[in-house]
Amino acid sequence: MKFLSKLGMKASAFMIAGALASTISTEAMAGTGTNLASMVGSTGTNVSSFPKLISAACYVGGAAFIGTGVMKVKQHVDNPGQTPLREGLVRLGAGGVLVAAPAMTAVMTNTSGVGTGNASFSSFSFSSW
């Protein structure tokens, strides 16, 4: 049980580190973006993969909760007096919520129309004063 828990933690740490490393833009690696305009411009590309990182963390965390929940239910079946069924069911429920969270978020954003508009910034001009 401890081995599986440690293995799951190591795997999720490697996945999160890989996702964070992939979000670094080439401008940041090359050091060419030294002015404010290029930094602000690269922020959009850096932040665009952040929802994927959150989704990956939800899937990994949900799988870990489901795995430990199954193990707790098995422990309850083997020895009902020592391990209550509640522990396994709570972990299974939390894992199900985490696994379903990215899909439900996508459904809610598509239903409410978030992110479908063409927002743009207009130039600020002192000549209009």
C-alpha positions, 0 to 999 in steps of 0.5 A: 500500500505504501509502495503504491502511494509513494509510486503515485506521488512520484509519478504525479510529481514528474507529470507536474514538473514536465507540464511546468517545463513545457509551458516555458516559452522559447523567448524565456529560454533564449532571453530575448524578451527583455522589454515589457511588450514582449513579456506581456505578449509571451504571458498569453502563450505561457498561461494558455497551457495552464488549464491543461496542467490543472486537468492533468493534476485532476486526473492524476489526483482522481486516479490516486484517490480512486486507487486508495479508495478501492484499497480501503474498500478491500481492507474493509471487506477483509476486516470490517471491524478495523477499517470502516467502509466510509473511508473507502467510499469518501475516497472513491467519491473524491476521486470521481469528482476530481476525474469529472471536474475537467469535463464538467468545467468544459461543459460549464464554460461552453454553456455560458459562452466564456471564451468565445468572444473576440476581445481586443485592446485598442490603442490609447491615444492622447490625441483624442483629448 
